[in-house]
Amino acid sequence: MTQSNFTRRNVLKTGAVLAGASAANLALWAQAWAQASPFKPEKGASIQLLRWKRFVQAEEDAFMVLVANFTKATGVEVKVINESLDDVQPKASVAANTNQGPDMFWGLYSLPHLFPTKVADVTDVANYLGKKYGGWVDTAQTYGKGPGGKWICIPVAYNGNVINYRQSMIEKAGFKEIPKDTAGFLELMKALKEKSTPGGFALGRASGDGNAWVHWALWSQGANLVDAKDNVIINSPETVKGLEYAKALSDTFVPGTASWNDAFNNKAFLSGEISLTNNGVSIYAAAKAGAAKGDAKMKEIMDDMNHSLWPIGPVGKPTEFHIAYPLMIMKYSKVPNACKAFMAFMLEAENYNKWLEEAVAYLTHPLNAYDANPVWRTDPKLSMLKDASRRTLTAGGLGSVGEKAAGALADFVMLDMVASVCTGRATIKDAIAVAERQAKRIYR
């Protein structure tokens, strides 16, 4: 395999070849890569990497194979620490404040922007990968670049957050597909509740699923935390409309969503308690895995379920909020070159193509060349995930993705505002007032 730039056709060809490649051949390629790579690990280097705990077992298995091949090729041992999605941010913040901890953190959204001066400049890695694989999608550049335009992280992947639903149940409620507009979607949710097959979205502090649906709901009605100049504009008629819409949706939810985290809806869907929720496609992946082992109930769910993009609201355009997964090197690390080598290794076609396929479309890509990966064509229930990184809005909404936007997400300003209204803890007026005070403190 040469080190020349890849076209999309080349990447696809590589993926097809690798499907039949042996592990030994891949290990040989890794050794050749290590010799040719511009990123040379420090002598005796070892890496400690903290990542979010997997939602798809096959993804983690493929990732650990990648890690093993990197170690064989470079001699750099990589210790992987798995933490729940909600625990990555606080642990990374502590490490940044104390200047000690894992060398690398693999978190979500705009995590590196919480402490941009505490992470290493990885512009050289970003330029190397961008040149080789057709360039970065726009949102990856937004998330990746910090003050001064330098890259402070590599957005390794995105988790496309979509509507997961049971086809038979929405048909019994009088719908053949998920409505493409927010008004129609509310009518579907009402009909599902009437048929005693309700849906449900997380109202607890679920960093992934909770943030995804809440931001979509507000943005779809024109509500935004800040404007393009980062001025706080949450106290607006559009926010009132957004909260009224979110409250109407929540009235149709299955009981208990106020305490849901990012795992609860998966369990509720697979146990048959709900007909519809928002999630990555890990629910589908779990059903497929169960079906492959002969589980009849999982096969029934797999055959019956499908996915849909989010409906569009009065703003007239998509307002989706998919999770970006940025990988960063802490500035205190004594092995930054080894970490850069690992970053580049992860996103090379020989590794990344296989990883995407094993993730069963739960993850999607930040580099344009990977549009050619076979995973986007082998299952029509997954093909819509291909453009998640292009469709998503970023953590700042209309505003910038920086330390302040990261702070607002970390403090759950938008999610708590919606949850307080949906659970009856606060009136719309009071909930907006609390969110406005929080936002003004963060954006002062």
Secondary structure, DSSP 8 states (H G I E B T S, - for coil): ---S---HHHHHHHHHHHHT--HHHHHHHHHHHHHH-S----TT-EEEEEEE--SSHHHHHHHHHHHHHHHHHH--EEEEEEE-HHHHHHHHHHHHHHT-S-SEEE-STTGGGGSGGGB---HHHHHHHHHHTT-B-HHHHHHHB-GGG-B--EEEEEE--EEEEEHHHHHHTT-SS--SBHHHHHHHHHHHHHTT-------S--TTHHHHHHHHHHHHTT--SB-TT--B--SSHHHHHHHHHHHHHHTTS-TTGGG--TTHHHHHHHTTS-SEEEE-THHHHHHHHHHHTT-HHHHHHHHHEEEE---B-TTSS-----EEEEEEEBTT-S-HHHHHHHHHHHTSHHHHHHHHHHTTTSEE-SBGGGGG-THHHH-TTTGGGGGHHHH---TTTTS--SHHHHHHHHTTHHHHHHHHHHTTSS-HHHHHHHHHHHHHHHT-
